[in-house]
Amino acid sequence: MASAAQAHVKWFCGVIDPSLPPAAPRDVLSPTFLLAVPLFAMLVAAGALFDAVLARTALGSAARFTGRDAIGELILRVGMSAYAVCLWANLAVVMWADSSVGSILTPDLLGRGRVLAGVQLAFAVLVLIPRASIPAGAALGVLYATGIAQYGAFYMIDYLFFLGAAAYLVMSDPWLKRHSGAGTRRLAVLTVSIGVSLMWTAIEKFLFPQWTIAILLHHPAITAGFELPTVTTIAGFIEFSLAFYVLVGRDILIRVSIAALMALFMLAMPEFGMVDVVGHIPLIAIFLVLLLHGETSMQRQFRRGASSVFASAGWVTILYIIVLTGMTLLYYGLHAVSAAIRSA
């Protein structure tokens, strides 16, 4: 199930029609879904309690070390550069398209052209130069904006982490880090962007289960004999819960969640091939940055007001239900708005 959960469905199930309506709430709220909500809420509560206890031990302080920001920045720069070169060389284009058309920012965003190919190659160079951080971030923003222009803003919500990476690069500019304190906020922006992206794709597994099921039909071995709707629902909850914990956890269990997500993505790579390997390079790079850094001020803000370990676990659990419900309603709402814009 892990492999199915972490293979990006838009890259493997065929051409996605974003105008299709999501599943009706009565279909989403299946017996499996209604059983999974309290089960995963209890798991999140147990994890939050254990996390709070660990934070009060020597192990919590030992998870922080010097030099992690510089190492993380280098990893992100090298990873994003390598990814841009792979896209420029057409090493990651969805299987139903001619590789010569090229991909813009991800394997499924097709129709690159010479100008955008030049932007990708320029980004691959600029991102390696700290003093060119602002132009590099701007180039990444241009590629993301091109995706919006061609596929719509709703379609691109899956890829918010690219905007987070662009903001991270801009805030990594040496002058901005020295004079504005941007260096301390860039990790929070990157964390929110990757967390929201992963939770959004998890919600898609609930509201558009046919996309994931289309993949499972071609890779039945990874279902482990379970029914396809059950696999899809549980996969969505696993992805959502781990991504949620990246946003609210402390040093130790943030890293555990990120390591689990990395393992799931990497386990999918042999099954789904080069598109999956190349397509997930920026995600793996971001995961490594967050794995090195651990907790930021943003996670502490989410847990604000929790005075004891039990209060902290209780608040995290309540927040889990709120975020799960809120993001599901937001998905329905934004999809309706997107459909109205397309039909206007």
Wavefront OBJ file of the C-alpha trace (Angstrom):
o trace
v 0.000 0.000 0.000
v 2.872 2.368 0.705
v 3.993 2.371 -2.894
v 0.517 3.174 -4.135
v 0.125 5.944 -1.594
v 3.213 7.797 -2.670
v 3.139 7.433 -6.449
v 1.775 10.734 -7.715
v -1.500 9.746 -9.353
v -1.457 12.527 -11.962
v 1.745 11.098 -13.402
v 0.553 7.516 -13.899
v -3.218 7.151 -14.212
v -3.605 8.957 -17.545
v -4.749 12.402 -18.563
v -6.534 14.107 -15.654
v -9.710 16.069 -16.346
v -9.884 18.635 -13.516
v -13.425 19.607 -14.547
v -14.791 16.274 -13.303
v -16.757 16.686 -10.059
v -15.289 15.151 -6.894
v -17.047 12.285 -5.167
v -20.171 13.245 -3.263
v -19.740 13.528 0.545
v -21.989 10.511 1.099
v -19.598 8.426 -1.022
v -16.482 9.809 0.697
v -17.893 9.041 4.144
v -17.718 5.290 3.632
v -17.553 2.826 6.565
v -13.780 2.557 6.004
v -13.385 6.348 6.110
v -15.544 6.713 9.247
v -13.529 3.992 10.971
v -10.208 5.492 9.885
v -10.946 8.958 11.310
v -11.011 7.958 15.009
v -8.273 5.370 14.476
v -5.816 7.846 12.987
v -6.895 10.552 15.455
v -5.927 8.191 18.283
v -2.607 7.445 16.605
v -1.934 11.174 16.236
v -2.860 11.716 19.903
v -0.510 8.931 21.020
v 2.266 10.313 18.855
v 1.751 13.846 20.180
v 1.857 12.604 23.769
v 5.016 10.613 23.186
v 6.503 13.566 21.312
v 5.819 15.956 24.201
v 7.398 13.570 26.698
v 10.505 13.093 24.525
v 10.916 16.857 24.172
v 11.464 17.116 27.941
v 14.342 14.656 27.896
v 17.972 15.058 26.877
v 17.114 13.338 23.600
v 15.037 16.356 22.568
v 17.883 18.845 22.951
v 20.359 16.428 21.343
v 18.315 16.588 18.134
v 19.513 20.164 17.554
v 22.986 20.724 16.130
v 24.957 23.529 14.553
v 25.572 23.832 10.844
v 22.275 22.237 9.855
v 20.966 25.339 8.058
v 23.994 25.642 5.776
v 24.002 21.920 4.976
v 20.265 21.968 4.298
v 20.541 24.952 1.975
v 23.295 23.225 -0.011
v 21.189 20.065 -0.349
v 18.194 22.022 -1.630
v 20.267 23.976 -4.128
v 21.998 20.900 -5.544
v 18.777 18.875 -5.593
v 16.755 21.554 -7.377
v 19.553 22.126 -9.879
v 19.816 18.412 -10.686
v 16.033 18.234 -11.046
v 15.935 21.168 -13.474
v 18.652 19.560 -15.604
v 16.733 16.254 -15.682
v 13.581 18.043 -16.844
v 15.548 19.999 -19.441
v 16.941 16.675 -20.726
v 13.376 15.234 -20.945
v 14.114 12.457 -18.434
v 10.727 12.817 -16.730
v 7.740 13.118 -19.071
v 4.504 11.230 -18.437
v 4.283 7.963 -20.344
v 1.309 8.962 -22.530
v 3.103 11.995 -24.016
v 5.869 12.314 -26.568
v 9.022 13.053 -24.585
v 10.056 15.648 -27.163
v 7.286 18.013 -25.977
v 9.165 18.458 -22.712
v 7.773 19.110 -19.242
v 7.635 22.505 -17.558
v 7.907 21.930 -13.823
v 6.694 18.377 -13.215
v 6.351 15.328 -15.487
v 2.663 16.037 -16.213
v 2.971 19.744 -17.135
v 3.639 19.438 -20.839
v 4.454 21.796 -23.705
v 7.652 23.500 -22.656
v 9.054 25.243 -25.744
v 12.474 26.852 -26.173
v 11.922 29.849 -23.916
v 10.817 27.782 -20.930
v 13.615 25.279 -21.594
v 16.007 28.221 -21.329
v 14.380 29.326 -18.067
v 14.798 25.813 -16.645
v 18.443 25.663 -17.644
v 19.090 29.172 -16.298
v 17.447 28.168 -13.023
v 19.683 25.086 -12.810
v 22.715 27.399 -12.877
v 21.378 30.305 -10.796
v 20.168 28.115 -7.945
v 23.759 27.010 -7.275
v 24.919 30.613 -6.730
v 23.945 32.079 -3.316
v 24.163 35.667 -4.599
v 21.742 34.746 -7.387
v 19.123 33.435 -4.956
v 16.531 36.077 -5.861
v 16.756 35.499 -9.656
v 16.684 31.747 -9.026
v 13.547 32.059 -6.912
v 11.996 34.312 -9.564
v 12.766 31.768 -12.314
v 11.083 29.021 -10.294
v 8.114 31.337 -9.778
v 7.888 31.921 -13.547
v 7.765 28.172 -14.174
v 5.016 27.782 -11.560
v 3.054 30.700 -13.053
v 3.329 29.041 -16.468
v 1.769 25.918 -14.997
v -1.108 28.034 -13.664
v -1.569 29.713 -17.048
v -1.750 26.372 -18.868
v -3.485 24.124 -16.330
v -5.245 26.448 -13.881
v -4.542 27.475 -10.291
v -6.566 24.613 -8.833
v -4.510 22.000 -10.662
v -1.282 23.534 -9.345
v -2.231 23.388 -5.652
v -0.636 19.914 -5.605
v 2.682 21.615 -6.304
v 2.682 24.406 -3.715
v 6.032 23.139 -2.461
v 7.644 24.731 -5.533
v 6.412 28.125 -4.334
v 7.794 27.263 -0.905
v 11.151 26.391 -2.480
v 11.096 29.640 -4.475
v 10.411 31.650 -1.301
v 13.142 29.712 0.529
v 15.639 30.621 -2.189
v 14.683 34.299 -2.193
v 15.005 34.438 1.609
v 18.401 32.713 1.311
v 19.841 35.783 -0.388
v 22.914 36.755 1.703
v 21.834 40.389 2.071
v 18.293 39.488 3.115
v 19.566 36.951 5.649
v 21.825 39.554 7.245
v 19.425 42.512 7.303
v 15.875 41.164 7.520
v 15.974 37.930 9.493
v 14.587 36.064 6.465
v 16.950 33.173 7.129
v 15.019 32.217 10.267
v 11.627 32.249 8.506
v 12.495 30.415 5.307
v 12.279 26.974 6.965
v 8.775 27.711 8.242
v 7.617 28.706 4.741
v 9.168 25.582 3.221
v 7.596 23.376 5.899
v 4.104 24.793 5.404
v 4.333 24.470 1.625
v 5.347 20.806 1.665
v 2.872 19.937 4.422
v -0.071 21.543 2.630
v 0.940 19.979 -0.709
v 1.016 16.476 0.747
v -2.208 16.903 2.705
v -3.903 18.227 -0.435
v -2.903 15.180 -2.491
v -4.092 12.993 0.393
v -7.512 14.678 0.248
v -7.536 13.955 -3.505
v -7.376 10.255 -2.709
v -10.677 10.614 -0.835
v -12.445 12.872 -3.339
v -11.050 11.393 -6.569
v -10.387 7.748 -5.614
v -10.681 6.664 -9.259
v -7.319 8.265 -10.008
v -5.520 6.065 -7.476
v -7.608 3.017 -8.334
v -6.535 3.385 -11.983
v -2.933 2.957 -10.811
v -3.744 0.036 -8.538
v -5.401 -1.819 -11.422
v -2.063 -1.782 -13.250
v -0.047 -2.618 -10.105
v -2.252 -5.111 -8.219
v 0.639 -6.597 -6.244
v 0.958 -3.483 -4.082
v -2.607 -3.779 -2.780
v -1.570 -6.770 -0.635
v -4.927 -8.365 -1.386
v -7.056 -5.576 0.091
v -10.005 -4.064 -1.777
v -9.040 -1.092 -3.938
v -11.259 1.524 -2.201
v -9.885 0.430 1.173
v -6.290 0.764 -0.023
v -7.015 4.214 -1.443
v -8.656 5.470 1.761
v -5.973 4.142 4.094
v -3.219 5.451 1.822
v -4.813 8.900 1.994
v -4.932 8.828 5.781
v -1.318 7.686 6.064
v -0.129 10.507 3.814
v -2.348 13.116 5.479
v -1.351 12.123 9.022
v 2.390 12.091 8.354
v 2.194 15.446 6.547
v 0.112 16.903 9.392
v 2.727 15.820 11.886
v 5.417 17.626 9.921
v 3.441 20.827 10.618
v 2.794 20.351 14.342
v 5.435 17.995 15.727
v 8.583 18.524 17.747
v 12.197 17.771 16.830
v 12.137 13.979 17.215
v 8.811 12.972 15.697
v 8.970 15.574 12.935
v 12.049 13.701 11.803
v 10.331 10.330 12.234
v 7.421 11.514 10.051
v 9.753 12.910 7.400
v 11.833 9.738 7.392
v 8.653 7.679 6.955
v 7.504 9.865 4.054
v 10.932 9.602 2.421
v 10.888 5.829 2.784
v 7.433 5.592 1.218
v 8.415 7.762 -1.738
v 11.617 5.827 -2.307
v 9.851 2.455 -2.054
v 7.597 3.564 -4.908
v 10.500 4.343 -7.224
v 11.408 0.790 -8.356
v 7.731 0.082 -9.056
v 7.047 3.231 -11.069
v 10.376 3.917 -12.758
v 12.273 6.965 -13.961
v 9.327 9.383 -13.938
v 8.860 8.708 -10.234
v 12.599 8.876 -9.501
v 13.157 12.210 -11.239
v 9.787 13.691 -10.314
v 10.407 13.251 -6.610
v 13.922 14.733 -6.509
v 12.710 18.125 -5.212
v 10.542 16.437 -2.572
v 13.436 14.303 -1.344
v 15.664 17.403 -1.228
v 13.060 19.292 0.832
v 12.613 16.294 3.118
v 16.359 16.203 3.757
v 16.383 19.918 4.614
v 13.552 19.482 7.126
v 15.077 16.268 8.457
v 18.254 18.157 9.292
v 16.525 21.147 10.853
v 13.617 19.635 12.761
v 11.290 21.979 14.638
v 10.844 25.639 13.698
v 8.964 28.533 15.300
v 5.987 27.666 13.106
v 5.386 24.319 14.826
v 5.599 26.012 18.220
v 2.934 28.504 17.124
v 0.602 25.652 16.186
v 0.965 24.185 19.706
v 0.580 27.551 21.442
v -1.181 27.502 24.821
v -0.641 23.818 25.631
v 0.773 23.857 29.163
v 1.195 20.117 29.759
v 1.981 17.023 27.731
v -1.661 15.911 27.884
v -2.948 19.341 26.899
v -0.503 19.392 24.007
v -1.635 15.957 22.794
v -5.278 16.959 23.152
v -4.835 20.176 21.205
v -2.899 18.429 18.405
v -5.702 15.862 18.083
v -8.399 18.541 17.916
v -6.323 20.417 15.358
v -6.015 17.221 13.299
v -9.801 16.893 13.028
v -10.165 20.612 12.257
v -7.528 20.535 9.508
v -8.884 17.309 7.968
v -12.412 18.718 7.874
v -11.332 22.193 6.777
v -9.127 21.006 3.928
v -11.825 18.658 2.646
v -14.377 21.493 2.582
v -11.783 23.798 1.026
v -11.134 21.257 -1.733
v -14.849 21.079 -2.555
v -15.128 24.868 -2.462
v -12.096 25.647 -4.598
v -13.053 22.966 -7.103
v -16.499 24.549 -7.446
v -14.920 27.977 -7.944
v -12.488 26.561 -10.510
v -15.345 24.891 -12.405
v -17.338 28.126 -12.403
v -14.355 30.062 -13.790
v -13.813 27.508 -16.565
v -17.482 27.598 -17.604
v -17.682 31.419 -17.539
l 1 2 3 4 5 6 7 8 9 10 11 12 13 14 15 16 17 18 19 20 21 22 23 24 25 26 27 28 29 30 31 32 33 34 35 36 37 38 39 40 41 42 43 44 45 46 47 48 49 50 51 52 53 54 55 56 57 58 59 60 61 62 63 64 65 66 67 68 69 70 71 72 73 74 75 76 77 78 79 80 81 82 83 84 85 86 87 88 89 90 91 92 93 94 95 96 97 98 99 100 101 102 103 104 105 106 107 108 109 110 111 112 113 114 115 116 117 118 119 120 121 122 123 124 125 126 127 128 129 130 131 132 133 134 135 136 137 138 139 140 141 142 143 144 145 146 147 148 149 150 151 152 153 154 155 156 157 158 159 160 161 162 163 164 165 166 167 168 169 170 171 172 173 174 175 176 177 178 179 180 181 182 183 184 185 186 187 188 189 190 191 192 193 194 195 196 197 198 199 200 201 202 203 204 205 206 207 208 209 210 211 212 213 214 215 216 217 218 219 220 221 222 223 224 225 226 227 228 229 230 231 232 233 234 235 236 237 238 239 240 241 242 243 244 245 246 247 248 249 250 251 252 253 254 255 256 257 258 259 260 261 262 263 264 265 266 267 268 269 270 271 272 273 274 275 276 277 278 279 280 281 282 283 284 285 286 287 288 289 290 291 292 293 294 295 296 297 298 299 300 301 302 303 304 305 306 307 308 309 310 311 312 313 314 315 316 317 318 319 320 321 322 323 324 325 326 327 328 329 330 331 332 333 334 335 336 337 338 339 340 341 342 343 344
